[in-house]
Amino acid sequence: MEQTANHPSPESIMQIGTGFWASKILLSAVKFELFTVLVENKSMSAFDIKSKFGFQCTIRNVYDFLDALTAFGFLKREGLLASARYSNNLNTNFFLDKNKPTYIGGILEMLNNRLYGFWGNLEEGLLTGLPQNEIKIGENLFDALYADAVRLKEFILAMSGIQMGGFIAFAQKFDFSKYKTLVDIGGSAGLLSLMVAKHQSHINCITWDLPEVTPIANETIANFQLQNRVKTNAGNFFNDQFPKGDIITMGNILHDWDEETKLMLIKKAFDALPDGGALVVIENIIDDERMQNVFGLMMSLNMLIETGNGFDFTFAEFNKWTKAIGFKSTSLLALAGPASAAIAYK
């Protein structure tokens, strides 16, 4: 029962307070690749699952694990306890089967492998203003990632998973009719460029990132068979000028940095654009009243954990920065879920 004038309720407090229980149940299922196994086997009993994964807990614990996933809506169940058969629902079958190109579990894997532990130190992050990730043991986040091909690929696939919905929506909703070329800064695996090229046959794209990322992007481009209209280019946005393009995009790039660096990147985009060109920033743009986009607020706290000085921002802040650089006008395009495209026109 929710709170009324005469009947306060602890329900929402307890739901949020125990939220990490639910999170860890889902993340564990993803780590075990439970949803992939269920696709391969159609449906399984709790005993089958216990045996398949080598669980040494009691069968009662397995029932609790699977029935919690069912109650959350991630699994379907026929029967009860010993007679129950478990299978995926529509969403887990589509998004959490590792063998499908629609798999978004990369971000969930990273949440489990890295961020779950780091977020346990949020209090220290707030008290000190310092990152709470690999930096605490002397590693720079990006240096450590780019020095290890396996970790780099995991990180890139994670970022791809969390952004794919927004990229597809941008490719379908934005008016590309006046433009011919797009450059995606910090293009990672190339998915933004690929989604635009797939939906807009007249657009040629460059996905621009560090040299270590190029092989991953080229592999993704080959998988989509769009090598004729999506190319890779290597550079460092701290040291190099951006390639020229009618549209410059950045997907979850600006939020990594402090305000000074954000302004530097916006200025480089401005310099790379022709008159009438567009800078498109795809982020979890926080609403100006800072009350609705809770995911954007949580992502901003995640930037504290990851970088110490990065933060997510409102459309009003984006307007202030782009106006200071010299852009003529701006607009905001809602995409998928909490993601939006903040657009500035030169």
N, C-alpha and C positions, 0 to 999 in steps of 0.2 A: 504494500500500500504506500503510495506516495504521500508526501507531507501535505496536510491541509491546515487550515487555521487552528483547528483544535486537536489534530492528531499528527504530531511529528513522526517521521519514519526514518530509520537508519538504513533503508534499503540501498539508496544511491551511494552512501558512504561505504557500506560494506562491499558493494559491487566494484567500486573503484579500488578500495583497499585490498581486495583479494584478486584484483585483475591479473596479477602476475601468475596466479595459479592457472587461470584459463590460458594465458599466453604460453606458459611452459607446456601445457598439455598439447596444444596445437604444434608448437615448435618441435616437440619430441616426436610427434607423428610424422612430421616432415623429415626430420633427421633419419628416422627408421625407414623412410620411403614407403610408409604404409599405404598411401593413396596410389602410388605406382604399382605396388604389389596387388592391390585390390583391383586395379584395372586388368592386370594380367590374369587374375584368378576369378574375375566376375564377382564372387562373394566368398566369404570365409567365416568359419566359426571362431569363437574366442580360443578354443583349443588349437585350431589350425594356426592362428596368429601367434599364440604363445610358443608353439613349436617352431614356426618359421623364423622368428626373431630371437629365439633362445632366451626368452624371459625366464628368470629363475624365481620370480615372485609367485604368489599363489594365483590360482585361476580367478579368485574373487577380485584381486587387484587388476587383472586384465579386463574383467567385466566392467569395473569402475572406469578404467581408462577409455574403453570403447564406448560405453554408454554415455560418458561425459561428452565425447566427440559427437555422439548421436544427438544428445540434448542441445549442443551448440549448433546443430544443423549441418555438420560436416560429413556425417555418415548417415546412411539409411539402415534400418534394422528390421528384419522379419523374425518373429519369435522372441523368446526371452531367456536369458542366462544360457544354460547348456544347449537349448534348442535354437538359439539366435544365429542368424546369418547376417553378416555386415557387408555393405557395399558403399561405393562412393555416391554422393549426390551430384547434381548437374555441375555445380561450381568446382568441387574438388576434382571431379573427373576431367574438367576442362583446364583448370589452372594449376593443379598440383600433381599431374602425371609427368614425370621427368622425361618421358619419351615423346611428349607433344611440344611443338614449337610455341604453344601458348603457356608453357610453364612459367610461373612467376615465383617459384619457391626460392630462387636465388636470394632475394631480399630476406626471406624467412630464415634461410640457412645462415646468412650473415648476422641476423639478429640473434640467433642462437649461439653461433660460434664466437662472436665478438661482443655485440652490444649488450646482450643480456647481463653479462658480468660487469661491464663498464657502468651501466646504468645503476648498479648497486652503490656507486659512489657519487650519485647526484648531489648529495648533501655537501660532500667535499668540493665538488665543482662550484656550487653556489657560494660556499665560504671562501674559496681561494680564487675563483675565476680562471682556473687552470684546466686544461684538458684532462680527461680521465681514461684515456685509451693507452695505446702502446707507448706514447710519449713518456708515461710515468716510469717506464723501464729503459728510457734512453733512446727510444726509436722515434723518428719522425713518421707520422702516419703515412704520408704520401711517398716518402723515400723508402719506407719499409715495404709498402705495397708494390712499388714499381721495381724493386730489387728482387722480387720473388714472383716468377711467372704464374705459379699456381694460385697464390693469394691474390695477385692482380686480376686474374681471370675470374675468380670467385667474386671479387669486389665489383668488377664490371658487370657481370651477370646479375648481381644483386641490384645495382643501380638501374640496369635495363628493366628488370622486373617491376620495380616500383614506379617507373616512368612510362611504361608502354601504353597504358590507357590514355594518358595525357597526350602522348605523341600521336596516337591514332586519331584522337579527337581534333587535335590541331591540324593534322593533314586533311581532315574532312571539313572543318568549320572555317578556317581562315580563307580570306579572299586572295588567291594567288594570281588572279587574272592579269595584274599589271607587272608581274615579275617573271624572270627567267632563270635566275641563279640563286642558290642558297648556300651559305657556309655555316656549318654547325660547330661552334667553338667548344672545345672539350667534348668532342663528339663520341667518345668512348667506343662502344661496339658498333656505332653507326646507325642505330635504330631510328633516330629522329629523321635522318636523311633518307633512310630506306622507306619509312612510312610516307614521307612526302613524295618521294619518287614513285612509289606504288600507286598513290591516289591522284597524283598530279603529273600527267604524262609529259607536260611541257617544261617541267622544272629539272635542271641539272644541279646536283648537290656535291659539296665537298664536306667530308667529315674530318675535322682538324683536331689533332690531339698529339701527345708526346710520342716519340718514335717507338717506345715500348708497346704502345697500344695498337699500332698499325697492323700487326699480324692478326690480332683478334678481330679488328674491324674488317680487314680483307676477307677473313674466313666467313664472317656474317654476311657480307655483301655477296660473296660467292653462293652462299646458301639461298639467298633470295634471287640470284641470277639477275642482278641489276648493275653489273659492272660497267655497263655502257653509260649509265647516268649518275652513278654514285662513285666518287673517287675518294681516296684517302690522301691527306697531306699532313706532314709532321711539322710541329712547331711548339714553342713554349710561350704561353701568353704573358709571361713576365718579361721575356727578353725580345720577343718578335712582334712585329705588326701583324694584324689579322689579314688574311686573304680578302680580296675585294669580292663583294657579292651584293645582289639586290636586296637580299634578306640575310641578316645575321641572327642566328639563334644561339641561345644558351639554355640548356636544360639542367636545372639544379646545380648551377655553377656559382652564381653570385652569393648564395647563402653560405658558402664555405668561408667567406672572407669578411674582414672588417670594412667599415664604411669607406675608408680611404682607398682600399683595393677595389671595392665595388665601383667607385667613381673612375678609377684608372681603366677598368675593363669596359665600362660604358663609353668612355672617351675613345678607346681603341676601336670599338664597334662603330661609333659615330664617324671616325676617320675612314673606315673601310667601306662605308655606305655611299651611294650616289644620292643626290637630291631626290626626295620621294621614297628613298629606301626605308626599310623597316628593321628595327631591332626587336626581336621577340624573346622574352625571358619567360621560360616555363618553370614555374615554381609552385609551391603550396602557398600562394599569396594570402597573407593574413587580412581578414576584413578590417576596415579602418577603425571600427569600434572595438576590435580585438575581443570579440565575444562568440563568433560563430565557427570560424575555422580552427577547431581545437587541434586537428592534426598538424596544421601549420605552426601552432604554438608549441606543440610537442616536438616537431622537427627542429624548431629553433633551439629548444633546450638540447636536442641531440647534437646541434652544432657546438654548444658549450662542451659537451662530453667529448666530441671529436676534435675540435679545433681551438676551443677556448675563446676566440674572438669573432667567430662567424655567427650569423644570425639570419633568420627569415624576416620578412618585411611586409609592410602594407603597400597597397596601391598608391596611397598618398605619399609614402616615402619614395617609391619609384618615380612618381611625378616630379618630386622635388629634385631628385638626382638627375633625371634626364633633362629637365628644364635648365638646370645649372650647366649642363654640358652643351646645350644648344638645340636639342630636339624641339620641333615645332608643336607637336600634339601627341596625345597618348590615348589608348583605349584598353579595356580589360575584356578578355574573352574567356568565359567559363569553359572548362574542358571536361575532364572526367573526375568524379569524386572531389577531393579537396584541391585539385590542381587547376591553375588558371594560366593564361598567357597574358602577361603585361607587355603591351606593344607601344613602342615609341617610333614616331615617323620623323624623318629628317627633312 
